[in-house]
Amino acid sequence: MNSLKLTLDFIQNKKVPRPPFHPIIMRFAANYAGVKYRDFCLDYKTKCDAMIKCADDFSLDWVTVMSDPYAEAEAFGLKVRYIEDSLPLQDGVLLNSVQDVDNLTVPEIDASDRMLSRINEIAYYRKTVGRKYFVVGWIEGPLAEYADLRGLQNACLDLIDCPEKVNLAFDIITENAINFITRQAKAGAHCIGIGDAACSQIGAELYKKFCFERQKKLVDHIHSLGVLAKLHICGNTSRILPDMIRTGADIIDIDHLVTDIDKYIVSLSSRQVVSGNSDPVAIIQDGRPGLISENVFDCFKRTNGRGIVSAGCEITPETAISNFKAYSKAAYLLQF
């Protein structure tokens, strides 16, 4: 049973020997492959080859397009600087005033190098390893994208002060996301992730008011294309997890800050799973192999075997190769 079949069968609640191993790697992958992070972000073959190398060498069950949150933001018009060997940085914000939302338009995907690069990444994965690994595309969720364009603090204030402008912006962002999802699905993604991390900062009431229905719309569109959906909101999502599950996403990421993960498992449908929730710093980066193994097994127990092995968020670039190998070994020791 290869990684693709293992992942698909696991999500569909079929018999498998172990849970899939899906750690989120970005800067770690670039470091391990010996490539500059600017190239990792901007050159699709550089990113894909680095991800494939990590999947091969550490026995991962997936490959992803993740690197930074700026592909769509740049297409909307945000100015982004790509540092040679560090995370990209945005130059200010695109929406200096909430009134600037009136000038926001849905970008043309074919005019955006970054969005086209993501489509090329998926096509490259499908051509090279698409029958072996679970290929995951990505889009930014409405609040995450708005926060990139407006700034997180301003975005949060706008939810209270200018809800009509926020709804207008979110509708435009969602339309672009739907277009981007369609192109990634056509390129061959097995799954598309929705990253909406800022949602952990706004509370359950505002999440329900502004984000839930739009995330559900994105999930429904992904499913209409015959593709699986993954919802990623890092941080303490305890208060919004019931609604995250209700979006219908096939994979729900849960960060280590959610300490009572077991109580949410009963709310999953028979074909939903969670992913997480080891602490990427205290456990994976700084822990000894014994602690890593113990934590992986604890997550397995607390998710009642319905959890993909992953940390709550990105594996740090400072994580030692020996620790990452220990993490992989621990994942493969799990048995049903």
N, C-alpha and C positions, 0 to 999 in steps of 0.2 A: 504494500500500500504506500504510494508516494505521498508527498506533502499536500498536493492539491486534493486528492481524494480523501485523505485523512481529514483535512479541514472541512470540506463539503459534507462528508458523512457525519462528522462531529456536530456540526450545526444542525443537521437534519435529524439528530438524535438516533443515528444508526450505530451499530456496534463498531467500536474502534479500539485499538490497543492502548492508546494514551491520548491525552488532550494535545492539541496543536501548540507549537512554540512560536509566538508572534511578538517578540520584543520590538519596541519602537527604536530604531536606530537611524541616526542622521549624521551628526558630527562624529560619532564613534565610527561609523562606516567609512567616512572620508579619511579619518586618521588611519584606520586599519589598512585601507587601500593605498595610502600614501599620496592622496590627491589634495589639492588646495580646495578650500570650501567654496570659494567663488566659482571654480570650475564645476564642483559638485552641484551647485545650484543652477548654473547656466548652461552646462553642456549635458544633454540627456544621456549620451553614451557613457560619459564619465560617471554620472550618478548610477546608472543601471549596472555598469560593470562592477562598481564598488559594492552595491547592494547584493549582486549575485555572488560575488566573492565571499561576502559575509555569510550569506545563506548556505553556500557550499561548505565553508570552513567551520562554521559553528552549528550546522544542522538546523537552520531556521526553516520554518514551513511556509514562509511568505516572502514576497518582495513588494516594496511600496515606492511611491513617488514622493514621499515626504522629504522636505528639506527646510522650508521656510514658508511663512504665510503670505507672501507678497505677489504671487502669480496673478491673481485676480485684481489685487489692489493696484498693481502697476498698470494693468489694462484699463482700469478706471481713470488713471492719470496720476497716481501717487508717484513721487520721485523717490527712487530707492538707490542707495549706494551699495555696491557689492565689494566688501572688503576681501583682500586676497585670501586670508585664511581665518576668517571669523564670520559670525552671523551677519547677514545683510542689515543695513540701517536705513530707516526712512528719513528723508529730509523734511521735517515738519509734518504737516497734515494736508490732506487735499481739501477737506471741508473746514475752512477756518471759522465759518459761521454756519449755524444750522440752516440759514437761508440759502446757503450754497447747494443744499440738497436739490433745489429747483433746477440746477444745471447738471445734475447727475444723469447720465444716460447709460443704457446697456452697451457694453463694449462689443466690438466685432472680434470674435475669437481669432479669425484668420489674420487680423492685424496686430495680434499680441504675440510677441516672441515667447514669453513665459508660458502662456496658456497653450500655445502650439507645442512647446517643448514637453509639456506634461502629456499631451496626446501622443507625441513621439515616444516618450518613455514607455507608455503602456503598450504601444505597438511593438517596440523593441523587446520588451519582456515576453509578450505573447509569441513572438517569432523565435526567441532564444530559449526561454525556460517556461513557456506558458502551459505546457503539459505536465510540468513537474511541480511548480510552485503556485501558490495562491497569489494572484496579482491584484493589488489594491490601488485604486486611484484615489483622488482626494479633491474636495472642494471646501471652501470656507463657509461656515454657517452665517446667517444674517447678522447676528450681533458681533461676532468676531470680525467680520468684514467691515461693518460700520465703525467698529472701534479702531481698526487700522486706518480708515479714511478720516475719522473725526478726532481720534485720541480717546483712550479709555475713559478718562475722567469726564470729558465733555459728553461722550456717548451715554454714560450712565445718567448724567444730569438731564440730557435731552429726553430720556425715557419719561421723566417726570414733567419737565417744563414744556416740551414740544412734541407730544405723542403723534400728532398728525404728520409732522415732518419725518419722524422716525418711521412711521408706517409707510410713507412714500419711499423713503430710502430702502427700507427692508424689502418692499415689493420689487424694486429695481434690482437689488442684489439677488433676490430669490429668482427672478427671471434669468439673470445671467448664470446663476448656479444651475438652473434646469438645463440651459443650453450647454453648459460645460459638462454636466453629467451625461447628457446625450452623446456628446462627442467622445467622452472617455469610454462609455459603454460600447460604442461602435468600434473603438480602437481595440477592444477586447478585454477590458477589466472584468475580473470575476466579482469584484466587490468595489464599492466606492465609499470612502469615509467622509463623514461630515464633521469638520472640526469647528466647534463653537465654544472654545474654552472660556470666554468672558461670561458665559451664562452662570458659572459658579459664583459670580460676584454680585448678582442682582437679586437673588431671593426668589422664592417660589411664585409669588404673586405676579411679579413682572415677567418672569419666565413664561408663565402660563399666558399672560396677556400678549406678549410680543413674539415669543420664539417657538412655543410648542407647535402651534398649527402650521407654521412655516417649515419647521423641521419635519413634521409629519408629511407635509406636501412633498418635500424633497425625498423622503423615504419612499413614499408611494410612487413617485416618478421613477426612482431607481428600480423598484420592483416591477414596474410596468415594462421595463426594458429587459427583464429577465436576469437582473443582476442583484447581488446581495448588498445590504446597507450596513454600515458601521457608524455609530454615533460616538464621538470623542469629545467629552467635556472634562478637562482635568480640574483638580481642586476638590474641595469638599462639596459633593453634589447630593448629599443625603436628602436634602429637602426637595430636590427636583427629580430624584431617581425614579419615583413611581411614574412620573410623566415621561421621562426619557424612555422607559420601557414601553409606555403606551404609544410612542411614536411608531412602534412596529419594527424598529431597526433590528436586524438579525444579530448584530454584535453590539453590546453596550460596554464601552470602556468605563472602568471604575478605578479611580485613583486611590493611592494608599491612605489618603486623608479620610476616606470613608472606612470607619473602623468596624462597622456592623454589616458587612457585605452579605452575610448569610441570611439576613432577614428579607432581602430583596429577591433572593433566588426563587422563592415560591411564587412571585408575581410573573416570572418569565413564562412565555408560551412554550410549548414542547419543541419549537424550532427557533428559540432565542437562546443566546448564550451571553455570558459576560466575559470581559477580558481584563485581567489584572490579578491582584493589585499590590504587588511587591513595591516597596519603597526603593526607587532607583538610586538613591544616595546612601541612606543608612544601611540598606541590605545589599544591593547589587554592587555598588561602588566600594563601600567601606567594610562590608561584612566578610567574614571568613567563609570558606566553602561550606563548612558545617552549618553556619547560620543561614546561608543562601538555600541550602537543601531543606533545612527545617522550615523556612518560610514558604518555599514553593509547595511543600507538602501541606502546610497549614492552609494555604489558599485553596488547594485542591479539596481539602475537607470542608472548608467553609462555603465553598461554592457547590457542594454536593456533586462534584465531578462535572459541573456545567460551566467551568471557567477555562478559557484559553490562557495558557501560561504567558504572562506579560507583566511588566511593571506598570504603575499607574500612568507614567508618562515616559519621556525619552530617556534611554540609557545615556548616561553622561559620557562625554568624550574622555574624561579622566578615568573611566572604569578600566581596570587592568585586564589584559587579555586572559590571564589566569582566572579571574573572577567571572568573566563572561563564559569561559569554558565550563566553569563550575555550575553556572546558571543553566547552560544547555544540558549538562549531564544530569542535573536535578530534574529538569523537565522530562527527560527521557526515562528516568527511573519511575515515573508515575505509571501506574497500571490500573486498568479496570478489571 
